[in-house]
Amino acid sequence: MTRELHQQDVCEVTDNDLQTEITRHLTGDVLALAVEDSRLQSLVPIAGQTTLFGDHLDFGETSDLYAAPLYDPNNEQAAYFPRNKNERFHYGTNSYDTIVTLFPKCGYFQRSPPFMDMTRIVRPGGTLVAVTGLQPESPDDHDAKWWVPASDDVDLDTIRILRSSGFKTPILVNVFTVTTSTERHPEAAVVTGPADRREEVQA
């Protein structure tokens, strides 16, 4: 889906920055789900830390933000993004109007399972905004590693292609409408929790 983007009629090129693009798609109850990865530190607080320079992304005053790492078989993890259909986030089905998810560069098999469960969390008719392959600390002309997620439970509305002086390599903001209320794999194990590591650090 990420090949030949210029031939996709849903693609729109914009000079907006990432904050502006995210803000224009926020409605109702908002949940931001970010991969806990040091490469995203300039965009979202990771492990309760804040940056010395610049501001983190703003998802609205009443939004919820949750960060967990991708699954790593080499490390013991108290929480991590779902890695297959038998795992899920701790959030209830149809509990948010909008989800914004931020993914860094990652492996092929780490991408789909979290996105599939996010479609469960968003209410039918709600919005899922996926910003993928982020490498904010890389040189402006780095090779893009983004992708466009896909699911039978969503319709792809638009792919917003961001180009700016700060990001010569485009950023993709993929915007979907959730089309189903189906609760897939209801027996899936919960692999995240409300008491994430950022809260433990602050306690």
Secondary structure, DSSP 8 states (H G I E B T S, - for coil): --TTGGG-TTEEEE---HHHHHHTT--SSEEEEEE--GGGTTTS-STT---SSS------TT-EEEEE----TTS--S-----STTEE-SS-TT-EEEEEEEEES--GGGTHHHHHHHHHHEEEEEEEEEEEEE-TTS-TT----------TTEEEEEEEEEEETTEEEEEEEEEEEE-------TT-EE---SS-HHHHHH-
